[in-house]
Amino acid sequence: MRGIDFKAILGIVVIAISFIIFPIVLEGTDEILSNANISDYTGLEAIVKIAPMLVMVGLIFGGGVLVWKGVGETRRRRASGKKAKRA
């Protein structure tokens, strides 16, 4: 495949999936926080409140790293004049 490396494409897909998953995580968080018995568990409310942020940041960071690695490999390959490896 000429052009961008597979890792870069996969990174963009991961970032897109993170934006699709985020409303689902927010809805689940809201459902957990609306439960009257959440105060019975020590620290659960604080963990549940930061969970959507952790999920979003983790997925966007992972996708960004994949894009960065894929673009970097493509640039190195073009600079050296080598073709992409075939599986």
ZADO-200096 format. One record per residue: residue number from 1; chain; x, y, z of N, C-alpha, C in turn. Coordinates in nm, 2 decimals, m for minus. Layout:
<zaro><i>NUM</i><ch>A</ch><n_xx>X</n_xx><n_yy>Y</n_yy><n_zz>Z</n_zz><ca_xx>X</ca_xx><ca_yy>Y</ca_yy><ca_zz>Z</ca_zz><c_xx>X</c_xx><c_yy>Y</c_yy><c_zz>Z</c_zz></zaro>
...
//
This chain:
<zaro><i>1</i><ch>A</ch><n_xx>0.08</n_xx><n_yy>m0.12</n_yy><n_zz>0.00</n_zz><ca_xx>0.00</ca_xx><ca_yy>0.00</ca_yy><ca_zz>0.00</ca_zz><c_xx>0.09</c_xx><c_yy>0.12</c_yy><c_zz>0.00</c_zz></zaro>
<zaro><i>2</i><ch>A</ch><n_xx>0.07</n_xx><n_yy>0.21</n_yy><n_zz>m0.10</n_zz><ca_xx>0.14</ca_xx><ca_yy>0.33</ca_yy><ca_zz>m0.10</ca_zz><c_xx>0.08</c_xx><c_yy>0.44</c_yy><c_zz>m0.01</c_zz></zaro>
<zaro><i>3</i><ch>A</ch><n_xx>0.16</n_xx><n_yy>0.53</n_yy><n_zz>0.04</n_zz><ca_xx>0.10</ca_xx><ca_yy>0.63</ca_yy><ca_zz>0.12</ca_zz><c_xx>0.12</c_xx><c_yy>0.61</c_yy><c_zz>0.27</c_zz></zaro>
<zaro><i>4</i><ch>A</ch><n_xx>0.01</n_xx><n_yy>0.63</n_yy><n_zz>0.34</n_zz><ca_xx>0.02</ca_xx><ca_yy>0.62</ca_yy><ca_zz>0.49</ca_zz><c_xx>0.02</c_xx><c_yy>0.48</c_yy><c_zz>0.53</c_zz></zaro>
<zaro><i>5</i><ch>A</ch><n_xx>0.10</n_xx><n_yy>0.46</n_yy><n_zz>0.64</n_zz><ca_xx>0.11</ca_xx><ca_yy>0.33</ca_yy><ca_zz>0.70</ca_zz><c_xx>m0.02</c_xx><c_yy>0.28</c_yy><c_zz>0.76</c_zz></zaro>
<zaro><i>6</i><ch>A</ch><n_xx>m0.04</n_xx><n_yy>0.15</n_yy><n_zz>0.78</n_zz><ca_xx>m0.16</ca_xx><ca_yy>0.09</ca_yy><ca_zz>0.84</ca_zz><c_xx>m0.18</c_xx><c_yy>0.14</c_yy><c_zz>0.98</c_zz></zaro>
<zaro><i>7</i><ch>A</ch><n_xx>m0.07</n_xx><n_yy>0.16</n_yy><n_zz>1.06</n_zz><ca_xx>m0.09</ca_xx><ca_yy>0.21</ca_yy><ca_zz>1.19</ca_zz><c_xx>m0.16</c_xx><c_yy>0.35</c_yy><c_zz>1.20</c_zz></zaro>
<zaro><i>8</i><ch>A</ch><n_xx>m0.13</n_xx><n_yy>0.43</n_yy><n_zz>1.10</n_zz><ca_xx>m0.19</ca_xx><ca_yy>0.56</ca_yy><ca_zz>1.10</ca_zz><c_xx>m0.34</c_xx><c_yy>0.55</c_yy><c_zz>1.08</c_zz></zaro>
<zaro><i>9</i><ch>A</ch><n_xx>m0.38</n_xx><n_yy>0.46</n_yy><n_zz>0.98</n_zz><ca_xx>m0.52</ca_xx><ca_yy>0.44</ca_yy><ca_zz>0.95</ca_zz><c_xx>m0.59</c_xx><c_yy>0.38</c_yy><c_zz>1.08</c_zz></zaro>
<zaro><i>10</i><ch>A</ch><n_xx>m0.53</n_xx><n_yy>0.29</n_yy><n_zz>1.14</n_zz><ca_xx>m0.58</ca_xx><ca_yy>0.23</ca_yy><ca_zz>1.26</ca_zz><c_xx>m0.60</c_xx><c_yy>0.33</c_yy><c_zz>1.37</c_zz></zaro>
<zaro><i>11</i><ch>A</ch><n_xx>m0.50</n_xx><n_yy>0.42</n_yy><n_zz>1.39</n_zz><ca_xx>m0.51</ca_xx><ca_yy>0.53</ca_yy><ca_zz>1.49</ca_zz><c_xx>m0.63</c_xx><c_yy>0.62</c_yy><c_zz>1.46</c_zz></zaro>
<zaro><i>12</i><ch>A</ch><n_xx>m0.66</n_xx><n_yy>0.65</n_yy><n_zz>1.34</n_zz><ca_xx>m0.77</ca_xx><ca_yy>0.73</ca_yy><ca_zz>1.31</ca_zz><c_xx>m0.90</c_xx><c_yy>0.66</c_yy><c_zz>1.34</c_zz></zaro>
<zaro><i>13</i><ch>A</ch><n_xx>m0.91</n_xx><n_yy>0.53</n_yy><n_zz>1.31</n_zz><ca_xx>m1.03</ca_xx><ca_yy>0.45</ca_yy><ca_zz>1.35</ca_zz><c_xx>m1.05</c_xx><c_yy>0.45</c_yy><c_zz>1.50</c_zz></zaro>
<zaro><i>14</i><ch>A</ch><n_xx>m0.94</n_xx><n_yy>0.43</n_yy><n_zz>1.57</n_zz><ca_xx>m0.95</ca_xx><ca_yy>0.43</ca_yy><ca_zz>1.72</ca_zz><c_xx>m1.00</c_xx><c_yy>0.56</c_yy><c_zz>1.77</c_zz></zaro>
<zaro><i>15</i><ch>A</ch><n_xx>m0.96</n_xx><n_yy>0.67</n_yy><n_zz>1.72</n_zz><ca_xx>m1.01</ca_xx><ca_yy>0.80</ca_yy><ca_zz>1.76</ca_zz><c_xx>m1.15</c_xx><c_yy>0.82</c_yy><c_zz>1.73</c_zz></zaro>
<zaro><i>16</i><ch>A</ch><n_xx>m1.20</n_xx><n_yy>0.77</n_yy><n_zz>1.61</n_zz><ca_xx>m1.34</ca_xx><ca_yy>0.78</ca_yy><ca_zz>1.57</ca_zz><c_xx>m1.42</c_xx><c_yy>0.69</c_yy><c_zz>1.66</c_zz></zaro>
<zaro><i>17</i><ch>A</ch><n_xx>m1.37</n_xx><n_yy>0.57</n_yy><n_zz>1.70</n_zz><ca_xx>m1.45</ca_xx><ca_yy>0.49</ca_yy><ca_zz>1.79</ca_zz><c_xx>m1.46</c_xx><c_yy>0.55</c_yy><c_zz>1.93</c_zz></zaro>
<zaro><i>18</i><ch>A</ch><n_xx>m1.36</n_xx><n_yy>0.62</n_yy><n_zz>1.97</n_zz><ca_xx>m1.36</ca_xx><ca_yy>0.68</ca_yy><ca_zz>2.10</ca_zz><c_xx>m1.48</c_xx><c_yy>0.79</c_yy><c_zz>2.10</c_zz></zaro>
<zaro><i>19</i><ch>A</ch><n_xx>m1.50</n_xx><n_yy>0.86</n_yy><n_zz>1.99</n_zz><ca_xx>m1.61</ca_xx><ca_yy>0.96</ca_yy><ca_zz>1.99</ca_zz><c_xx>m1.75</c_xx><c_yy>0.89</c_yy><c_zz>1.99</c_zz></zaro>
<zaro><i>20</i><ch>A</ch><n_xx>m1.75</n_xx><n_yy>0.77</n_yy><n_zz>1.93</n_zz><ca_xx>m1.87</ca_xx><ca_yy>0.69</ca_yy><ca_zz>1.93</ca_zz><c_xx>m1.90</c_xx><c_yy>0.63</c_yy><c_zz>2.07</c_zz></zaro>
<zaro><i>21</i><ch>A</ch><n_xx>m1.80</n_xx><n_yy>0.58</n_yy><n_zz>2.14</n_zz><ca_xx>m1.82</ca_xx><ca_yy>0.52</ca_yy><ca_zz>2.27</ca_zz><c_xx>m1.85</c_xx><c_yy>0.62</c_yy><c_zz>2.38</c_zz></zaro>
<zaro><i>22</i><ch>A</ch><n_xx>m1.80</n_xx><n_yy>0.74</n_yy><n_zz>2.37</n_zz><ca_xx>m1.81</ca_xx><ca_yy>0.84</ca_yy><ca_zz>2.47</ca_zz><c_xx>m1.95</c_xx><c_yy>0.86</c_yy><c_zz>2.52</c_zz></zaro>
<zaro><i>23</i><ch>A</ch><n_xx>m2.05</n_xx><n_yy>0.88</n_yy><n_zz>2.44</n_zz><ca_xx>m2.19</ca_xx><ca_yy>0.90</ca_yy><ca_zz>2.49</ca_zz><c_xx>m2.24</c_xx><c_yy>0.78</c_yy><c_zz>2.56</c_zz></zaro>
<zaro><i>24</i><ch>A</ch><n_xx>m2.20</n_xx><n_yy>0.66</n_yy><n_zz>2.52</n_zz><ca_xx>m2.24</ca_xx><ca_yy>0.54</ca_yy><ca_zz>2.59</ca_zz><c_xx>m2.18</c_xx><c_yy>0.53</c_yy><c_zz>2.73</c_zz></zaro>
<zaro><i>25</i><ch>A</ch><n_xx>m2.06</n_xx><n_yy>0.57</n_yy><n_zz>2.74</n_zz><ca_xx>m1.99</ca_xx><ca_yy>0.57</ca_yy><ca_zz>2.87</ca_zz><c_xx>m2.06</c_xx><c_yy>0.68</c_yy><c_zz>2.96</c_zz></zaro>
<zaro><i>26</i><ch>A</ch><n_xx>m2.09</n_xx><n_yy>0.80</n_yy><n_zz>2.91</n_zz><ca_xx>m2.16</ca_xx><ca_yy>0.90</ca_yy><ca_zz>2.98</ca_zz><c_xx>m2.29</c_xx><c_yy>0.85</c_yy><c_zz>3.03</c_zz></zaro>
<zaro><i>27</i><ch>A</ch><n_xx>m2.37</n_xx><n_yy>0.79</n_yy><n_zz>2.95</n_zz><ca_xx>m2.50</ca_xx><ca_yy>0.74</ca_yy><ca_zz>2.99</ca_zz><c_xx>m2.49</c_xx><c_yy>0.63</c_yy><c_zz>3.10</c_zz></zaro>
<zaro><i>28</i><ch>A</ch><n_xx>m2.39</n_xx><n_yy>0.54</n_yy><n_zz>3.09</n_zz><ca_xx>m2.37</ca_xx><ca_yy>0.44</ca_yy><ca_zz>3.19</ca_zz><c_xx>m2.33</c_xx><c_yy>0.51</c_yy><c_zz>3.32</c_zz></zaro>
<zaro><i>29</i><ch>A</ch><n_xx>m2.25</n_xx><n_yy>0.61</n_yy><n_zz>3.31</n_zz><ca_xx>m2.20</ca_xx><ca_yy>0.68</ca_yy><ca_zz>3.43</ca_zz><c_xx>m2.32</c_xx><c_yy>0.75</c_yy><c_zz>3.50</c_zz></zaro>
<zaro><i>30</i><ch>A</ch><n_xx>m2.40</n_xx><n_yy>0.81</n_yy><n_zz>3.42</n_zz><ca_xx>m2.52</ca_xx><ca_yy>0.88</ca_yy><ca_zz>3.47</ca_zz><c_xx>m2.62</c_xx><c_yy>0.78</c_yy><c_zz>3.54</c_zz></zaro>
<zaro><i>31</i><ch>A</ch><n_xx>m2.63</n_xx><n_yy>0.66</n_yy><n_zz>3.48</n_zz><ca_xx>m2.72</ca_xx><ca_yy>0.56</ca_yy><ca_zz>3.54</ca_zz><c_xx>m2.66</c_xx><c_yy>0.51</c_yy><c_zz>3.68</c_zz></zaro>
<zaro><i>32</i><ch>A</ch><n_xx>m2.53</n_xx><n_yy>0.50</n_yy><n_zz>3.68</n_zz><ca_xx>m2.47</ca_xx><ca_yy>0.45</ca_yy><ca_zz>3.81</ca_zz><c_xx>m2.48</c_xx><c_yy>0.56</c_yy><c_zz>3.92</c_zz></zaro>
<zaro><i>33</i><ch>A</ch><n_xx>m2.46</n_xx><n_yy>0.69</n_yy><n_zz>3.88</n_zz><ca_xx>m2.46</ca_xx><ca_yy>0.79</ca_yy><ca_zz>3.98</ca_zz><c_xx>m2.61</c_xx><c_yy>0.82</c_yy><c_zz>4.03</c_zz></zaro>
<zaro><i>34</i><ch>A</ch><n_xx>m2.71</n_xx><n_yy>0.78</n_yy><n_zz>3.95</n_zz><ca_xx>m2.84</ca_xx><ca_yy>0.80</ca_yy><ca_zz>3.99</ca_zz><c_xx>m2.89</c_xx><c_yy>0.70</c_yy><c_zz>4.09</c_zz></zaro>
<zaro><i>35</i><ch>A</ch><n_xx>m2.81</n_xx><n_yy>0.59</n_yy><n_zz>4.11</n_zz><ca_xx>m2.85</ca_xx><ca_yy>0.48</ca_yy><ca_zz>4.20</ca_zz><c_xx>m2.83</c_xx><c_yy>0.54</c_yy><c_zz>4.34</c_zz></zaro>
<zaro><i>36</i><ch>A</ch><n_xx>m2.93</n_xx><n_yy>0.52</n_yy><n_zz>4.42</n_zz><ca_xx>m2.94</ca_xx><ca_yy>0.57</ca_yy><ca_zz>4.56</ca_zz><c_xx>m2.83</c_xx><c_yy>0.50</c_yy><c_zz>4.65</c_zz></zaro>
<zaro><i>37</i><ch>A</ch><n_xx>m2.79</n_xx><n_yy>0.38</n_yy><n_zz>4.62</n_zz><ca_xx>m2.70</ca_xx><ca_yy>0.31</ca_yy><ca_zz>4.71</ca_zz><c_xx>m2.55</c_xx><c_yy>0.33</c_yy><c_zz>4.68</c_zz></zaro>
<zaro><i>38</i><ch>A</ch><n_xx>m2.52</n_xx><n_yy>0.42</n_yy><n_zz>4.59</n_zz><ca_xx>m2.38</ca_xx><ca_yy>0.44</ca_yy><ca_zz>4.55</ca_zz><c_xx>m2.30</c_xx><c_yy>0.49</c_yy><c_zz>4.67</c_zz></zaro>
<zaro><i>39</i><ch>A</ch><n_xx>m2.36</n_xx><n_yy>0.56</n_yy><n_zz>4.76</n_zz><ca_xx>m2.29</ca_xx><ca_yy>0.62</ca_yy><ca_zz>4.88</ca_zz><c_xx>m2.25</c_xx><c_yy>0.50</c_yy><c_zz>4.98</c_zz></zaro>
<zaro><i>40</i><ch>A</ch><n_xx>m2.30</n_xx><n_yy>0.39</n_yy><n_zz>4.96</n_zz><ca_xx>m2.26</ca_xx><ca_yy>0.28</ca_yy><ca_zz>5.05</ca_zz><c_xx>m2.13</c_xx><c_yy>0.22</c_yy><c_zz>5.02</c_zz></zaro>
<zaro><i>41</i><ch>A</ch><n_xx>m2.07</n_xx><n_yy>0.25</n_yy><n_zz>4.90</n_zz><ca_xx>m1.94</ca_xx><ca_yy>0.20</ca_yy><ca_zz>4.86</ca_zz><c_xx>m1.84</c_xx><c_yy>0.31</c_yy><c_zz>4.87</c_zz></zaro>
<zaro><i>42</i><ch>A</ch><n_xx>m1.74</n_xx><n_yy>0.29</n_yy><n_zz>4.95</n_zz><ca_xx>m1.63</ca_xx><ca_yy>0.39</ca_yy><ca_zz>4.97</ca_zz><c_xx>m1.56</c_xx><c_yy>0.42</c_yy><c_zz>4.84</c_zz></zaro>
<zaro><i>43</i><ch>A</ch><n_xx>m1.56</n_xx><n_yy>0.54</n_yy><n_zz>4.80</n_zz><ca_xx>m1.48</ca_xx><ca_yy>0.59</ca_yy><ca_zz>4.68</ca_zz><c_xx>m1.54</c_xx><c_yy>0.56</c_yy><c_zz>4.55</c_zz></zaro>
<zaro><i>44</i><ch>A</ch><n_xx>m1.65</n_xx><n_yy>0.49</n_yy><n_zz>4.54</n_zz><ca_xx>m1.70</ca_xx><ca_yy>0.45</ca_yy><ca_zz>4.41</ca_zz><c_xx>m1.75</c_xx><c_yy>0.57</c_yy><c_zz>4.33</c_zz></zaro>
<zaro><i>45</i><ch>A</ch><n_xx>m1.81</n_xx><n_yy>0.66</n_yy><n_zz>4.40</n_zz><ca_xx>m1.87</ca_xx><ca_yy>0.78</ca_yy><ca_zz>4.33</ca_zz><c_xx>m1.76</c_xx><c_yy>0.86</c_yy><c_zz>4.27</c_zz></zaro>
<zaro><i>46</i><ch>A</ch><n_xx>m1.65</n_xx><n_yy>0.88</n_yy><n_zz>4.33</n_zz><ca_xx>m1.53</ca_xx><ca_yy>0.95</ca_yy><ca_zz>4.27</ca_zz><c_xx>m1.48</c_xx><c_yy>0.88</c_yy><c_zz>4.15</c_zz></zaro>
<zaro><i>47</i><ch>A</ch><n_xx>m1.47</n_xx><n_yy>0.75</n_yy><n_zz>4.16</n_zz><ca_xx>m1.41</ca_xx><ca_yy>0.67</ca_yy><ca_zz>4.05</ca_zz><c_xx>m1.50</c_xx><c_yy>0.68</c_yy><c_zz>3.93</c_zz></zaro>
<zaro><i>48</i><ch>A</ch><n_xx>m1.63</n_xx><n_yy>0.67</n_yy><n_zz>3.96</n_zz><ca_xx>m1.73</ca_xx><ca_yy>0.67</ca_yy><ca_zz>3.85</ca_zz><c_xx>m1.74</c_xx><c_yy>0.81</c_yy><c_zz>3.78</c_zz></zaro>
<zaro><i>49</i><ch>A</ch><n_xx>m1.72</n_xx><n_yy>0.91</n_yy><n_zz>3.86</n_zz><ca_xx>m1.72</ca_xx><ca_yy>1.05</ca_yy><ca_zz>3.80</ca_zz><c_xx>m1.60</c_xx><c_yy>1.07</c_yy><c_zz>3.70</c_zz></zaro>
<zaro><i>50</i><ch>A</ch><n_xx>m1.49</n_xx><n_yy>1.01</n_yy><n_zz>3.73</n_zz><ca_xx>m1.37</ca_xx><ca_yy>1.04</ca_yy><ca_zz>3.64</ca_zz><c_xx>m1.36</c_xx><c_yy>0.93</c_yy><c_zz>3.53</c_zz></zaro>
<zaro><i>51</i><ch>A</ch><n_xx>m1.44</n_xx><n_yy>0.83</n_yy><n_zz>3.54</n_zz><ca_xx>m1.42</ca_xx><ca_yy>0.72</ca_yy><ca_zz>3.44</ca_zz><c_xx>m1.44</c_xx><c_yy>0.76</c_yy><c_zz>3.29</c_zz></zaro>
<zaro><i>52</i><ch>A</ch><n_xx>m1.54</n_xx><n_yy>0.85</n_yy><n_zz>3.26</n_zz><ca_xx>m1.56</ca_xx><ca_yy>0.89</ca_yy><ca_zz>3.12</ca_zz><c_xx>m1.43</c_xx><c_yy>0.97</c_yy><c_zz>3.07</c_zz></zaro>
<zaro><i>53</i><ch>A</ch><n_xx>m1.38</n_xx><n_yy>1.05</n_yy><n_zz>3.16</n_zz><ca_xx>m1.26</ca_xx><ca_yy>1.12</ca_yy><ca_zz>3.12</ca_zz><c_xx>m1.14</c_xx><c_yy>1.03</c_yy><c_zz>3.09</c_zz></zaro>
<zaro><i>54</i><ch>A</ch><n_xx>m1.12</n_xx><n_yy>0.93</n_yy><n_zz>3.18</n_zz><ca_xx>m1.01</ca_xx><ca_yy>0.83</ca_yy><ca_zz>3.16</ca_zz><c_xx>m1.03</c_xx><c_yy>0.75</c_yy><c_zz>3.03</c_zz></zaro>
<zaro><i>55</i><ch>A</ch><n_xx>m1.15</n_xx><n_yy>0.71</n_yy><n_zz>3.00</n_zz><ca_xx>m1.18</ca_xx><ca_yy>0.64</ca_yy><ca_zz>2.88</ca_zz><c_xx>m1.15</c_xx><c_yy>0.72</c_yy><c_zz>2.76</c_zz></zaro>
<zaro><i>56</i><ch>A</ch><n_xx>m1.20</n_xx><n_yy>0.84</n_yy><n_zz>2.76</n_zz><ca_xx>m1.18</ca_xx><ca_yy>0.93</ca_yy><ca_zz>2.64</ca_zz><c_xx>m1.03</c_xx><c_yy>0.97</c_yy><c_zz>2.62</c_zz></zaro>
<zaro><i>57</i><ch>A</ch><n_xx>m0.96</n_xx><n_yy>1.00</n_yy><n_zz>2.73</n_zz><ca_xx>m0.82</ca_xx><ca_yy>1.04</ca_yy><ca_zz>2.72</ca_zz><c_xx>m0.74</c_xx><c_yy>0.92</c_yy><c_zz>2.67</c_zz></zaro>
<zaro><i>58</i><ch>A</ch><n_xx>m0.77</n_xx><n_yy>0.80</n_yy><n_zz>2.73</n_zz><ca_xx>m0.69</ca_xx><ca_yy>0.68</ca_yy><ca_zz>2.70</ca_zz><c_xx>m0.71</c_xx><c_yy>0.64</c_yy><c_zz>2.55</c_zz></zaro>
<zaro><i>59</i><ch>A</ch><n_xx>m0.83</n_xx><n_yy>0.65</n_yy><n_zz>2.50</n_zz><ca_xx>m0.85</ca_xx><ca_yy>0.61</ca_yy><ca_zz>2.36</ca_zz><c_xx>m0.79</c_xx><c_yy>0.71</c_yy><c_zz>2.26</c_zz></zaro>
<zaro><i>60</i><ch>A</ch><n_xx>m0.81</n_xx><n_yy>0.84</n_yy><n_zz>2.29</n_zz><ca_xx>m0.75</ca_xx><ca_yy>0.94</ca_yy><ca_zz>2.20</ca_zz><c_xx>m0.60</c_xx><c_yy>0.94</c_yy><c_zz>2.21</c_zz></zaro>
<zaro><i>61</i><ch>A</ch><n_xx>m0.54</n_xx><n_yy>0.92</n_yy><n_zz>2.33</n_zz><ca_xx>m0.40</ca_xx><ca_yy>0.91</ca_yy><ca_zz>2.34</ca_zz><c_xx>m0.35</c_xx><c_yy>0.79</c_yy><c_zz>2.26</c_zz></zaro>
<zaro><i>62</i><ch>A</ch><n_xx>m0.41</n_xx><n_yy>0.67</n_yy><n_zz>2.28</n_zz><ca_xx>m0.37</ca_xx><ca_yy>0.55</ca_yy><ca_zz>2.20</ca_zz><c_xx>m0.38</c_xx><c_yy>0.57</c_yy><c_zz>2.05</c_zz></zaro>
<zaro><i>63</i><ch>A</ch><n_xx>m0.49</n_xx><n_yy>0.63</n_yy><n_zz>2.01</n_zz><ca_xx>m0.51</ca_xx><ca_yy>0.66</ca_yy><ca_zz>1.86</ca_zz><c_xx>m0.40</c_xx><c_yy>0.75</c_yy><c_zz>1.81</c_zz></zaro>
<zaro><i>64</i><ch>A</ch><n_xx>m0.38</n_xx><n_yy>0.86</n_yy><n_zz>1.89</n_zz><ca_xx>m0.28</ca_xx><ca_yy>0.95</ca_yy><ca_zz>1.85</ca_zz><c_xx>m0.14</c_xx><c_yy>0.89</c_yy><c_zz>1.84</c_zz></zaro>
<zaro><i>65</i><ch>A</ch><n_xx>m0.10</n_xx><n_yy>0.81</n_yy><n_zz>1.93</n_zz><ca_xx>0.03</ca_xx><ca_yy>0.74</ca_yy><ca_zz>1.93</ca_zz><c_xx>0.04</c_xx><c_yy>0.65</c_yy><c_zz>1.80</c_zz></zaro>
<zaro><i>66</i><ch>A</ch><n_xx>m0.07</n_xx><n_yy>0.58</n_yy><n_zz>1.77</n_zz><ca_xx>m0.07</ca_xx><ca_yy>0.50</ca_yy><ca_zz>1.65</ca_zz><c_xx>m0.05</c_xx><c_yy>0.58</c_yy><c_zz>1.52</c_zz></zaro>
<zaro><i>67</i><ch>A</ch><n_xx>m0.12</n_xx><n_yy>0.70</n_yy><n_zz>1.52</n_zz><ca_xx>m0.11</ca_xx><ca_yy>0.79</ca_yy><ca_zz>1.40</ca_zz><c_xx>0.03</c_xx><c_yy>0.84</c_yy><c_zz>1.39</c_zz></zaro>
<zaro><i>68</i><ch>A</ch><n_xx>0.09</n_xx><n_yy>0.88</n_yy><n_zz>1.51</n_zz><ca_xx>0.22</ca_xx><ca_yy>0.94</ca_yy><ca_zz>1.51</ca_zz><c_xx>0.32</c_xx><c_yy>0.83</c_yy><c_zz>1.46</c_zz></zaro>
<zaro><i>69</i><ch>A</ch><n_xx>0.31</n_xx><n_yy>0.71</n_yy><n_zz>1.51</n_zz><ca_xx>0.41</ca_xx><ca_yy>0.60</ca_yy><ca_zz>1.47</ca_zz><c_xx>0.39</c_xx><c_yy>0.57</c_yy><c_zz>1.33</c_zz></zaro>
<zaro><i>70</i><ch>A</ch><n_xx>0.27</n_xx><n_yy>0.56</n_yy><n_zz>1.28</n_zz><ca_xx>0.24</ca_xx><ca_yy>0.53</ca_yy><ca_zz>1.14</ca_zz><c_xx>0.30</c_xx><c_yy>0.63</c_yy><c_zz>1.04</c_zz></zaro>
<zaro><i>71</i><ch>A</ch><n_xx>0.28</n_xx><n_yy>0.76</n_yy><n_zz>1.08</n_zz><ca_xx>0.33</ca_xx><ca_yy>0.87</ca_yy><ca_zz>0.99</ca_zz><c_xx>0.48</c_xx><c_yy>0.87</c_yy><c_zz>1.00</c_zz></zaro>
<zaro><i>72</i><ch>A</ch><n_xx>0.54</n_xx><n_yy>0.85</n_yy><n_zz>1.12</n_zz><ca_xx>0.68</ca_xx><ca_yy>0.85</ca_yy><ca_zz>1.13</ca_zz><c_xx>0.75</c_xx><c_yy>0.74</c_yy><c_zz>1.05</c_zz></zaro>
<zaro><i>73</i><ch>A</ch><n_xx>0.68</n_xx><n_yy>0.62</n_yy><n_zz>1.05</n_zz><ca_xx>0.74</ca_xx><ca_yy>0.51</ca_yy><ca_zz>0.97</ca_zz><c_xx>0.73</c_xx><c_yy>0.54</c_yy><c_zz>0.82</c_zz></zaro>
<zaro><i>74</i><ch>A</ch><n_xx>0.62</n_xx><n_yy>0.60</n_yy><n_zz>0.78</n_zz><ca_xx>0.60</ca_xx><ca_yy>0.64</ca_yy><ca_zz>0.64</ca_zz><c_xx>0.71</c_xx><c_yy>0.74</c_yy><c_zz>0.60</c_zz></zaro>
<zaro><i>75</i><ch>A</ch><n_xx>0.73</n_xx><n_yy>0.84</n_yy><n_zz>0.68</n_zz><ca_xx>0.84</ca_xx><ca_yy>0.94</ca_yy><ca_zz>0.65</ca_zz><c_xx>0.97</c_xx><c_yy>0.87</c_yy><c_zz>0.64</c_zz></zaro>
<zaro><i>76</i><ch>A</ch><n_xx>1.01</n_xx><n_yy>0.78</n_yy><n_zz>0.74</n_zz><ca_xx>1.14</ca_xx><ca_yy>0.72</ca_yy><ca_zz>0.73</ca_zz><c_xx>1.15</c_xx><c_yy>0.63</c_yy><c_zz>0.61</c_zz></zaro>
<zaro><i>77</i><ch>A</ch><n_xx>1.04</n_xx><n_yy>0.56</n_yy><n_zz>0.57</n_zz><ca_xx>1.05</ca_xx><ca_yy>0.48</ca_yy><ca_zz>0.45</ca_zz><c_xx>1.07</c_xx><c_yy>0.56</c_yy><c_zz>0.33</c_zz></zaro>
<zaro><i>78</i><ch>A</ch><n_xx>1.00</n_xx><n_yy>0.67</n_yy><n_zz>0.32</n_zz><ca_xx>1.01</ca_xx><ca_yy>0.75</ca_yy><ca_zz>0.20</ca_zz><c_xx>1.15</c_xx><c_yy>0.82</c_yy><c_zz>0.19</c_zz></zaro>
<zaro><i>79</i><ch>A</ch><n_xx>1.21</n_xx><n_yy>0.85</n_yy><n_zz>0.31</n_zz><ca_xx>1.34</ca_xx><ca_yy>0.91</ca_yy><ca_zz>0.31</ca_zz><c_xx>1.45</c_xx><c_yy>0.81</c_yy><c_zz>0.27</c_zz></zaro>
<zaro><i>80</i><ch>A</ch><n_xx>1.43</n_xx><n_yy>0.69</n_yy><n_zz>0.31</n_zz><ca_xx>1.53</ca_xx><ca_yy>0.59</ca_yy><ca_zz>0.27</ca_zz><c_xx>1.50</c_xx><c_yy>0.53</c_yy><c_zz>0.13</c_zz></zaro>
<zaro><i>81</i><ch>A</ch><n_xx>1.39</n_xx><n_yy>0.55</n_yy><n_zz>0.07</n_zz><ca_xx>1.36</ca_xx><ca_yy>0.50</ca_yy><ca_zz>m0.06</ca_zz><c_xx>1.31</c_xx><c_yy>0.36</c_yy><c_zz>m0.06</c_zz></zaro>
<zaro><i>82</i><ch>A</ch><n_xx>1.28</n_xx><n_yy>0.30</n_yy><n_zz>0.05</n_zz><ca_xx>1.23</ca_xx><ca_yy>0.16</ca_yy><ca_zz>0.06</ca_zz><c_xx>1.09</c_xx><c_yy>0.16</c_yy><c_zz>0.04</c_zz></zaro>
<zaro><i>83</i><ch>A</ch><n_xx>1.04</n_xx><n_yy>0.04</n_yy><n_zz>m0.01</n_zz><ca_xx>0.89</ca_xx><ca_yy>0.02</ca_yy><ca_zz>m0.02</ca_zz><c_xx>0.84</c_xx><c_yy>m0.05</c_yy><c_zz>0.10</c_zz></zaro>
<zaro><i>84</i><ch>A</ch><n_xx>0.71</n_xx><n_yy>m0.04</n_yy><n_zz>0.12</n_zz><ca_xx>0.64</ca_xx><ca_yy>m0.10</ca_yy><ca_zz>0.24</ca_zz><c_xx>0.66</c_xx><c_yy>m0.25</c_yy><c_zz>0.23</c_zz></zaro>
<zaro><i>85</i><ch>A</ch><n_xx>0.67</n_xx><n_yy>m0.31</n_yy><n_zz>0.35</n_zz><ca_xx>0.68</ca_xx><ca_yy>m0.45</ca_yy><ca_zz>0.36</ca_zz><c_xx>0.55</c_xx><c_yy>m0.52</c_yy><c_zz>0.33</c_zz></zaro>
<zaro><i>86</i><ch>A</ch><n_xx>0.55</n_xx><n_yy>m0.63</n_yy><n_zz>0.26</n_zz><ca_xx>0.43</ca_xx><ca_yy>m0.70</ca_yy><ca_zz>0.23</ca_zz><c_xx>0.42</c_xx><c_yy>m0.82</c_yy><c_zz>0.33</c_zz></zaro>
<zaro><i>87</i><ch>A</ch><n_xx>0.30</n_xx><n_yy>m0.84</n_yy><n_zz>0.38</n_zz><ca_xx>0.27</ca_xx><ca_yy>m0.94</ca_yy><ca_zz>0.48</ca_zz><c_xx>0.27</c_xx><c_yy>m1.08</c_yy><c_zz>0.42</c_zz></zaro>
//
